[in-house]
Amino acid sequence: MTVTVEHETPVKLWANSADSHFIEPADLWRTRLPKRLAELVPG
């Protein structure tokens, strides 16, 4: 099946890589986890 679409104005496309990476702060789990869960944080 072939679909042809014509636009009179340019179409803006937005793309996001699904393999993007996020670097979290080094102290994320030590400083932001509730104290009641502190024993679960890896050393």
C-alpha distance matrix in Angstrom:
0.0 3.8 6.7 10.1 13.2 16.7 19.8 23.4 24.8 24.1 22.2 24.2 22.4 24.5 24.0 26.4 26.9 27.1 29.8 32.1 35.8 38.5 42.1 44.4 48.1 50.4 52.4 49.6 50.6 54.4 54.6 51.9 52.0 54.4 57.8 57.6 54.8 56.5 57.5 53.8 53.3 53.3 56.3
3.8 0.0 3.8 6.6 10.0 13.3 16.5 20.0 21.6 20.8 19.3 21.5 20.1 22.5 22.5 25.2 26.0 26.7 29.3 31.4 35.1 37.8 41.4 43.8 47.4 49.8 52.0 49.2 50.6 54.3 54.3 51.7 52.1 54.6 58.0 58.1 55.3 56.8 58.0 54.4 53.6 53.7 56.6
6.7 3.8 0.0 3.8 6.6 10.1 13.2 16.7 18.3 17.7 16.2 18.7 17.6 20.2 20.7 23.7 25.0 25.9 28.8 30.5 34.2 36.7 40.3 42.6 46.1 48.7 50.8 47.9 49.4 53.0 52.8 50.1 50.7 53.1 56.6 56.8 54.1 55.7 57.1 53.6 52.8 53.1 56.0
10.1 6.6 3.8 0.0 3.8 6.7 10.1 13.5 15.3 15.1 14.2 17.1 16.7 19.9 20.8 24.1 25.7 27.1 29.9 31.3 35.0 37.4 41.0 43.3 46.7 49.5 51.6 48.8 50.6 54.1 53.7 51.1 51.9 54.4 58.0 58.4 55.7 57.2 58.8 55.4 54.3 54.7 57.4
13.2 10.0 6.6 3.8 0.0 3.8 6.6 10.2 11.8 11.9 11.0 14.2 14.4 17.7 19.3 22.8 24.8 26.4 29.4 30.3 34.0 36.1 39.7 41.9 45.2 48.1 50.1 47.3 49.2 52.7 52.0 49.4 50.4 52.8 56.4 56.9 54.4 55.9 57.7 54.4 53.3 53.8 56.5
16.7 13.3 10.1 6.7 3.8 0.0 3.8 6.8 9.1 9.8 10.1 13.8 14.8 18.5 20.5 24.2 26.4 28.4 31.3 31.8 35.5 37.4 40.9 43.1 46.2 49.3 51.3 48.6 50.7 54.1 53.2 50.7 51.9 54.3 58.0 58.7 56.3 57.6 59.6 56.4 55.1 55.7 58.2
19.8 16.5 13.2 10.1 6.6 3.8 0.0 3.8 5.4 6.7 7.4 11.2 13.1 16.7 19.3 23.0 25.6 27.8 30.7 30.8 34.3 36.0 39.3 41.5 44.4 47.6 49.5 46.9 49.1 52.4 51.3 48.8 50.2 52.6 56.2 57.1 54.9 56.1 58.3 55.2 53.9 54.6 57.0
23.4 20.0 16.7 13.5 10.2 6.8 3.8 0.0 3.8 6.8 9.0 12.6 15.2 18.8 21.7 25.4 28.2 30.6 33.4 33.1 36.5 38.0 41.2 43.3 46.1 49.4 51.2 48.7 51.1 54.2 52.9 50.4 52.1 54.4 58.0 59.1 57.0 58.2 60.5 57.6 56.1 56.9 59.2
24.8 21.6 18.3 15.3 11.8 9.1 5.4 3.8 0.0 3.8 6.4 9.5 12.6 16.0 19.1 22.8 25.7 28.3 31.0 30.4 33.7 34.9 38.0 40.1 42.7 46.1 47.9 45.4 48.0 51.0 49.6 47.2 49.0 51.4 55.0 56.2 54.1 55.2 57.6 54.8 53.2 54.0 56.2
24.1 20.8 17.7 15.1 11.9 9.8 6.7 6.8 3.8 0.0 3.8 6.5 9.5 13.0 15.9 19.6 22.4 25.1 27.6 27.0 30.3 31.7 34.8 37.0 39.7 43.0 45.0 42.6 45.2 48.2 47.0 44.7 46.6 49.1 52.6 53.9 51.7 52.6 55.0 52.1 50.3 51.0 53.1
22.2 19.3 16.2 14.2 11.0 10.1 7.4 9.0 6.4 3.8 0.0 3.8 6.3 9.8 12.8 16.5 19.4 21.9 24.6 24.2 27.6 29.0 32.2 34.4 37.2 40.5 42.3 39.8 42.3 45.4 44.3 41.9 43.5 46.0 49.6 50.7 48.5 49.5 51.8 48.8 47.2 47.9 50.2
24.2 21.5 18.7 17.1 14.2 13.8 11.2 12.6 9.5 6.5 3.8 0.0 3.8 6.7 10.0 13.4 16.6 19.3 21.8 21.0 24.2 25.5 28.7 30.7 33.5 36.8 38.7 36.2 38.8 41.8 40.7 38.4 40.1 42.7 46.2 47.5 45.2 46.1 48.5 45.6 43.9 44.6 46.8
22.4 20.1 17.6 16.7 14.4 14.8 13.1 15.2 12.6 9.5 6.3 3.8 0.0 3.8 6.5 10.2 13.2 15.7 18.4 17.9 21.3 22.9 26.3 28.5 31.5 34.6 36.6 34.1 36.5 39.7 38.8 36.5 38.0 40.7 44.2 45.3 42.9 43.8 45.9 42.9 41.3 41.8 44.1
24.5 22.5 20.2 19.9 17.7 18.5 16.7 18.8 16.0 13.0 9.8 6.7 3.8 0.0 3.8 6.9 10.3 12.8 15.4 14.6 17.9 19.3 22.7 24.8 27.8 30.9 32.9 30.3 32.7 35.9 35.0 32.7 34.2 37.0 40.4 41.6 39.1 40.0 42.2 39.2 37.5 38.1 40.4
24.0 22.5 20.7 20.8 19.3 20.5 19.3 21.7 19.1 15.9 12.8 10.0 6.5 3.8 0.0 3.8 6.7 9.3 11.9 11.5 15.1 17.0 20.4 22.8 26.1 28.9 31.1 28.6 30.8 34.1 33.6 31.4 32.8 35.7 39.0 40.1 37.4 38.2 40.1 37.0 35.3 35.6 38.0
26.4 25.2 23.7 24.1 22.8 24.2 23.0 25.4 22.8 19.6 16.5 13.4 10.2 6.9 3.8 0.0 3.8 6.2 8.7 8.0 11.5 13.3 16.9 19.2 22.6 25.4 27.6 25.1 27.2 30.5 30.2 28.1 29.3 32.3 35.6 36.6 33.9 34.6 36.5 33.3 31.6 31.9 34.2
26.9 26.0 25.0 25.7 24.8 26.4 25.6 28.2 25.7 22.4 19.4 16.6 13.2 10.3 6.7 3.8 0.0 3.8 5.3 5.6 9.3 12.1 15.5 18.2 21.8 24.1 26.6 24.3 26.3 29.6 29.7 27.9 28.9 32.1 35.2 36.2 33.2 33.7 35.2 32.0 30.2 30.1 32.3
27.1 26.7 25.9 27.1 26.4 28.4 27.8 30.6 28.3 25.1 21.9 19.3 15.7 12.8 9.3 6.2 3.8 0.0 3.8 5.6 8.9 11.5 15.1 17.4 21.1 23.2 25.5 23.0 24.4 28.0 28.4 26.4 26.9 30.1 33.1 33.8 30.7 31.4 32.8 29.4 27.8 27.8 30.3
29.8 29.3 28.8 29.9 29.4 31.3 30.7 33.4 31.0 27.6 24.6 21.8 18.4 15.4 11.9 8.7 5.3 3.8 0.0 3.8 6.4 9.8 13.0 15.7 19.4 21.1 23.7 21.6 23.1 26.5 27.2 25.6 26.3 29.7 32.4 33.2 29.9 30.3 31.5 28.1 26.3 25.8 28.1
32.1 31.4 30.5 31.3 30.3 31.8 30.8 33.1 30.4 27.0 24.2 21.0 17.9 14.6 11.5 8.0 5.6 5.6 3.8 0.0 3.8 6.8 10.1 13.0 16.5 18.7 21.3 19.2 21.2 24.5 24.8 23.3 24.4 27.9 30.7 31.9 28.8 28.9 30.4 27.4 25.2 24.9 27.0
35.8 35.1 34.2 35.0 34.0 35.5 34.3 36.5 33.7 30.3 27.6 24.2 21.3 17.9 15.1 11.5 9.3 8.9 6.4 3.8 0.0 3.8 6.6 9.6 13.1 15.0 17.8 16.0 18.1 21.2 21.7 20.5 21.7 25.3 27.8 29.2 26.1 25.9 27.4 24.5 22.1 21.7 23.5
38.5 37.8 36.7 37.4 36.1 37.4 36.0 38.0 34.9 31.7 29.0 25.5 22.9 19.3 17.0 13.3 12.1 11.5 9.8 6.8 3.8 0.0 3.8 6.2 9.7 12.1 14.6 12.6 15.0 18.0 18.2 17.0 18.5 22.1 24.7 26.3 23.4 23.1 25.0 22.3 19.7 19.8 21.5
42.1 41.4 40.3 41.0 39.7 40.9 39.3 41.2 38.0 34.8 32.2 28.7 26.3 22.7 20.4 16.9 15.5 15.1 13.0 10.1 6.6 3.8 0.0 3.8 6.7 8.7 11.6 10.4 13.1 15.7 15.9 15.5 17.2 21.0 23.1 25.1 22.3 21.4 23.3 21.0 17.9 17.7 19.0
44.4 43.8 42.6 43.3 41.9 43.1 41.5 43.3 40.1 37.0 34.4 30.7 28.5 24.8 22.8 19.2 18.2 17.4 15.7 13.0 9.6 6.2 3.8 0.0 3.8 6.4 8.4 6.7 9.6 12.2 12.3 11.7 13.6 17.3 19.4 21.6 18.9 17.9 20.2 18.1 15.0 15.4 16.7
48.1 47.4 46.1 46.7 45.2 46.2 44.4 46.1 42.7 39.7 37.2 33.5 31.5 27.8 26.1 22.6 21.8 21.1 19.4 16.5 13.1 9.7 6.7 3.8 0.0 3.8 5.5 5.2 8.8 10.2 9.9 10.3 12.8 16.4 18.1 20.7 18.4 16.8 19.3 17.9 14.5 15.0 15.5
50.4 49.8 48.7 49.5 48.1 49.3 47.6 49.4 46.1 43.0 40.5 36.8 34.6 30.9 28.9 25.4 24.1 23.2 21.1 18.7 15.0 12.1 8.7 6.4 3.8 0.0 3.8 5.6 8.0 8.7 9.6 11.1 12.9 16.5 17.4 20.0 17.5 15.4 17.4 16.2 12.5 12.4 12.3
52.4 52.0 50.8 51.6 50.1 51.3 49.5 51.2 47.9 45.0 42.3 38.7 36.6 32.9 31.1 27.6 26.6 25.5 23.7 21.3 17.8 14.6 11.6 8.4 5.5 3.8 0.0 3.8 5.7 5.3 5.9 8.0 9.9 13.2 13.9 16.8 14.7 12.4 14.9 14.3 10.7 11.5 11.4
49.6 49.2 47.9 48.8 47.3 48.6 46.9 48.7 45.4 42.6 39.8 36.2 34.1 30.3 28.6 25.1 24.3 23.0 21.6 19.2 16.0 12.6 10.4 6.7 5.2 5.6 3.8 0.0 3.8 5.7 5.7 5.8 7.7 11.4 13.0 15.5 13.2 11.8 14.6 13.3 10.2 11.7 12.8
50.6 50.6 49.4 50.6 49.2 50.7 49.1 51.1 48.0 45.2 42.3 38.8 36.5 32.7 30.8 27.2 26.3 24.4 23.1 21.2 18.1 15.0 13.1 9.6 8.8 8.0 5.7 3.8 0.0 3.8 5.7 5.6 5.4 9.0 10.3 12.4 9.7 8.3 10.9 9.5 6.6 8.8 10.4
54.4 54.3 53.0 54.1 52.7 54.1 52.4 54.2 51.0 48.2 45.4 41.8 39.7 35.9 34.1 30.5 29.6 28.0 26.5 24.5 21.2 18.0 15.7 12.2 10.2 8.7 5.3 5.7 3.8 0.0 3.8 6.0 6.2 8.9 8.9 11.7 9.8 7.2 10.0 10.0 7.0 9.2 9.5
54.6 54.3 52.8 53.7 52.0 53.2 51.3 52.9 49.6 47.0 44.3 40.7 38.8 35.0 33.6 30.2 29.7 28.4 27.2 24.8 21.7 18.2 15.9 12.3 9.9 9.6 5.9 5.7 5.7 3.8 0.0 3.8 6.0 8.3 8.9 12.3 11.3 9.3 12.8 13.0 10.4 12.9 13.2
51.9 51.7 50.1 51.1 49.4 50.7 48.8 50.4 47.2 44.7 41.9 38.4 36.5 32.7 31.4 28.1 27.9 26.4 25.6 23.3 20.5 17.0 15.5 11.7 10.3 11.1 8.0 5.8 5.6 6.0 3.8 0.0 3.8 6.5 8.7 11.5 10.3 9.7 13.3 12.8 10.9 13.9 15.1
52.0 52.1 50.7 51.9 50.4 51.9 50.2 52.1 49.0 46.6 43.5 40.1 38.0 34.2 32.8 29.3 28.9 26.9 26.3 24.4 21.7 18.5 17.2 13.6 12.8 12.9 9.9 7.7 5.4 6.2 6.0 3.8 0.0 3.8 6.3 8.3 6.6 6.8 10.3 9.6 8.6 12.0 13.9
54.4 54.6 53.1 54.4 52.8 54.3 52.6 54.4 51.4 49.1 46.0 42.7 40.7 37.0 35.7 32.3 32.1 30.1 29.7 27.9 25.3 22.1 21.0 17.3 16.4 16.5 13.2 11.4 9.0 8.9 8.3 6.5 3.8 0.0 3.8 5.4 5.6 6.8 10.2 10.5 10.6 14.3 16.0
57.8 58.0 56.6 58.0 56.4 58.0 56.2 58.0 55.0 52.6 49.6 46.2 44.2 40.4 39.0 35.6 35.2 33.1 32.4 30.7 27.8 24.7 23.1 19.4 18.1 17.4 13.9 13.0 10.3 8.9 8.9 8.7 6.3 3.8 0.0 3.8 5.3 5.0 8.3 9.9 10.2 13.8 14.8
57.6 58.1 56.8 58.4 56.9 58.7 57.1 59.1 56.2 53.9 50.7 47.5 45.3 41.6 40.1 36.6 36.2 33.8 33.2 31.9 29.2 26.3 25.1 21.6 20.7 20.0 16.8 15.5 12.4 11.7 12.3 11.5 8.3 5.4 3.8 0.0 3.8 5.7 7.6 9.1 10.7 14.3 15.9
54.8 55.3 54.1 55.7 54.4 56.3 54.9 57.0 54.1 51.7 48.5 45.2 42.9 39.1 37.4 33.9 33.2 30.7 29.9 28.8 26.1 23.4 22.3 18.9 18.4 17.5 14.7 13.2 9.7 9.8 11.3 10.3 6.6 5.6 5.3 3.8 0.0 3.8 5.6 5.7 7.4 11.1 13.2
56.5 56.8 55.7 57.2 55.9 57.6 56.1 58.2 55.2 52.6 49.5 46.1 43.8 40.0 38.2 34.6 33.7 31.4 30.3 28.9 25.9 23.1 21.4 17.9 16.8 15.4 12.4 11.8 8.3 7.2 9.3 9.7 6.8 6.8 5.0 5.7 3.8 0.0 3.8 5.4 5.5 9.0 10.3
57.5 58.0 57.1 58.8 57.7 59.6 58.3 60.5 57.6 55.0 51.8 48.5 45.9 42.2 40.1 36.5 35.2 32.8 31.5 30.4 27.4 25.0 23.3 20.2 19.3 17.4 14.9 14.6 10.9 10.0 12.8 13.3 10.3 10.2 8.3 7.6 5.6 3.8 0.0 3.8 5.6 8.0 9.3
53.8 54.4 53.6 55.4 54.4 56.4 55.2 57.6 54.8 52.1 48.8 45.6 42.9 39.2 37.0 33.3 32.0 29.4 28.1 27.4 24.5 22.3 21.0 18.1 17.9 16.2 14.3 13.3 9.5 10.0 13.0 12.8 9.6 10.5 9.9 9.1 5.7 5.4 3.8 0.0 3.8 6.3 9.1
53.3 53.6 52.8 54.3 53.3 55.1 53.9 56.1 53.2 50.3 47.2 43.9 41.3 37.5 35.3 31.6 30.2 27.8 26.3 25.2 22.1 19.7 17.9 15.0 14.5 12.5 10.7 10.2 6.6 7.0 10.4 10.9 8.6 10.6 10.2 10.7 7.4 5.5 5.6 3.8 0.0 3.8 6.4
53.3 53.7 53.1 54.7 53.8 55.7 54.6 56.9 54.0 51.0 47.9 44.6 41.8 38.1 35.6 31.9 30.1 27.8 25.8 24.9 21.7 19.8 17.7 15.4 15.0 12.4 11.5 11.7 8.8 9.2 12.9 13.9 12.0 14.3 13.8 14.3 11.1 9.0 8.0 6.3 3.8 0.0 3.8
56.3 56.6 56.0 57.4 56.5 58.2 57.0 59.2 56.2 53.1 50.2 46.8 44.1 40.4 38.0 34.2 32.3 30.3 28.1 27.0 23.5 21.5 19.0 16.7 15.5 12.3 11.4 12.8 10.4 9.5 13.2 15.1 13.9 16.0 14.8 15.9 13.2 10.3 9.3 9.1 6.4 3.8 0.0
